[in-house]
């Protein structure tokens, strides 16, 4: 039976870019809405399993309890890959794309422009000469435009947002793409996660993509129980949109669309801002 989600509409809050002076619920000097007062509790991480474990390790080192519900699982969908002739650079919009490409190709001679620091870190570990952008696809496109490179190869997931080929075409650059992995939905939460959601044990849930936010919102619409005093922490305003009617006490947008800013926001909500 379909269960109605909470009637409360989530309020949106942007995390400040400097310090944590607003984390105690005081009105910020800039006039932005104050951040909610810290609410000690667990953080639910919704990234694919390998990424969730990395986030959990960082939060647990600060004494924050974590639970993991990977809303998607990464599955390889390509068995071979060929880099087109005249390609002089790679575009990695996720660590999953870097890992999948590295598993299929021995090419390590091409510079790799990466969407953020975490993706660049993984790419370097895989042997690429990787350079991070400012943390989102728009920043990656700007970096590509200014790179002097003319033909990029973009190994990507099956479900994607944005249009890198279209964005770079206006500057006379070419992007060849190959789908190398798929992020497939995993289904309902494990029983311990479902119980924690319903019992109020969770203080915050992190969403690193609009797609995962949509998946969670669909679970809520289908009857997933959730206590009221839970905040969503999202990586961008686009990830906040699907959660507007999901029954959260508030939706906090990270200061930057990158992993470090997401960790700062989750720490602030869970009650232990990072020094």
N, C-alpha and C positions, 0 to 999 in steps of 0.2 A: 504494500500500500504506500502511496506517495505521501510524504509527510511535509507539511509546510515548514519552510525555514523561518527563523526568527523575524519578527516584524521590524526589529530595529535595523535601520540602515547604517552601515559602517561609516564612521567619520574618517576623513583622510587627514593624515598628519605627515609632514615632511621632516625627516631627521636633519638637524643642523649639520653643516659641513665642517665646523670646527668645534672640537671639544664636546663635552656632554653636559654643558651648563643648563640645558633645558630638560634633562632627563628626570627631574624630580617633580614635574608638573607645574613649574613656575612659568609665568607668561614671558616669552622671549622678547628681547628688546626690539627685534625687527617687526614685531606684530604677527608673526606666524603663530598658529595654534600651538599651545604647549604640548610637549610629549607627555604621555601618561606616566604617572608615578610607577616606579619599578614594582613588579608583581612577581615575587619569587615563585618559580615553578619550572616545569620541564619545557624544553623547546622541541617541537616536532619538525623534523627535516624531511623534505619531500623530493629531494634530488634523486637521480639514479643512484644505485647502491654504492658504487665506488666513490662517487662525489659526496654522498651523504656521510659516509664513514670519515672522509677527510674533514668535513665540517664538524662532525661530532667530536672528533679528537681535539680540535681547537677549542670548542666550547667546554668540553669536559676538563681541559687543562685549566680553565678558569673556575672550576667547581660547579658548572651548570649541568644539570641532568638533561640527557637527550633521549629522544625516541626517533626511530626512522621508519618512515612509510614511503618507499620509492613509488611515486605515482606513475613513473614510466621506467622501463628497462631498456637498455641499449642492446640492439641486436645488429650484427653485421649483415649487410644485404648484398655486398659485392664480393666476388671471388678473385677478381683481377682488376687491375687499373693501368691505364696507359696515359702518361702525361703528353699532351699534344706538343708537336714541334713548335719551337720559338717561344714557349712559355719561359718567362724570366722571373716569376715570383709565385709564391703560394699564399692563399688566403685561408686562415683557420678561424672559423667563427665559433668553434667550441673545441674543448679538449677531446671530445669524442671523435671529431673529424680528424684531428691530428693523430690520435691513436689508430684509427681505422686506416688512414693513409700510410702510416708507418708500417703497419702490418702487411700492406699490399705492395709497397714500393720500396726499393733501395735508394731512391733519390734523396740525397741530403745536401746537394750542391746549390739548391735554390733558396733565396731568402724567404722567410715565412713571416708574413704580417698577421698578427694575432689580435683577437678581439679584446683581450684583457690580460692582466698579469698572470692569472692562474693558467690560462691556455698557453701563454708564452712559456711559463715555467715547465709545463708538461712537454711542450714541443722541444725545448732545450734538452730535457732529459732523454728525449727520443733521438737526439742528434741533429736537430735543425738549428740553423742560425735564425733565432726567433726574435721579433721585436713586438712589444705590446702596444696597443693603441689605448685610447682613453676609457675603454670598458664597454662600449656598445657598437652596434653595426654602423651607426652614423660616424662615430669617431674612426672606425676602421676604414670606412670609405674615404674620409678626409685624408687619412694617412696614406692610403693607396694613391690618391690623386697627387699628393706631393712627393711620392717616392721616386719618380722618374722611371718606374717600371711600366712596360706597355702591355704585357699579356700575362694574366694571372690564371692559375688553376685553383679552383675552390672545391675541395672534397667536403660534402655537406650531408646533413640528415635529410630524410625523406620529407619531413614536415618542417617547413621553414617560413619565416616572415622576412619582409624586406626584399629588395631587388638589387643586389650588388651589381649584376651585369648591366642593368638599366642605369644605375647611378654612375657607374664608371664610363659607360658609353658616351656620356655627354662630354667627358674630358678626352675622348679619343682612345680610351683604354678598352681592352677586351678581357672578358672573364669567361673561361670555359669551366663547366661544372660537372661533377659526378656525384651521384647519390651513393654513399658508402655505408650508411647505417640508418636504422630506424629506431625511434623512441616509442616503444609500444606500451600501451596502458597495462597496468598490472592488476587492476580490479580492486575490490573492497579492501579496507585496512585489515591487518592482522588483529586478532582478538585483543591483545594487550593495548594496541593503539586505539582501537575503538572504545575500550573501557576508559582509557586515559582521557580521551576526548569528551566522553559523556560525564565523567566524574569531576571535572574541573582541575585535574592534575596538571594540565598543560597551560602555560602562560602565553606562549607565542608559537605561531606556525610560520615557517619561512617558505616563500615562493620565489624561485629564481627564474621563472618564465611565465609569460601570459598563458601558454598552453597548460601548464600544470595548475595554474589558478583556475582555468576553465574546467579542468577535470575535477578538481576539488569541489567547485561550485555545483557541478552536476551530481556528485555524490551527496552533497547536502540536499539538493532538490529531490533526490531519490530516497531521502529519509535518514541519512547519516546523522546520528545524534551528536550534539556538541554543546558543552556548557557555554554560558553567555560571556563570561569574563575572559575571553581569549582575544588576543590581538593577532592580526595578520601582519607580517613584515614582507614587503615586496620589493623587487629589484628595480621596478620602474612604474610610472603611472599606468602604462598599458597592462601591466600585470595586476594592478589594483582594480581595473574596470570589472572583470568577471566576479569579483568578490563583494560588490556593493550590497547585494541582498543575501549574502551567505550567513548573516547572523553574527558577525564579529563585533566585538566591543569597539574596535577601531582598526584602521588600516594604516600602517606606517610605511612610507616609502623611503628607502635608503637614500643617503645623500648623493651617492653616485651609483651608476649601474654596474657595480663590480663586487667581487666577493668580500673584500675587506670592509666595505661599507655595509654589506648585509650582516657581517659578523658584529660590527659595532651596534647596529640597530637591534639585533637579537640580544646582545649583552645588556643593552639599555633596558629593554622590556623585561628581561628575566631577572634584572636586579643587580647585575654586576658589570657596570660600565668598564670598558677596558682602559687602563691607564695609558 
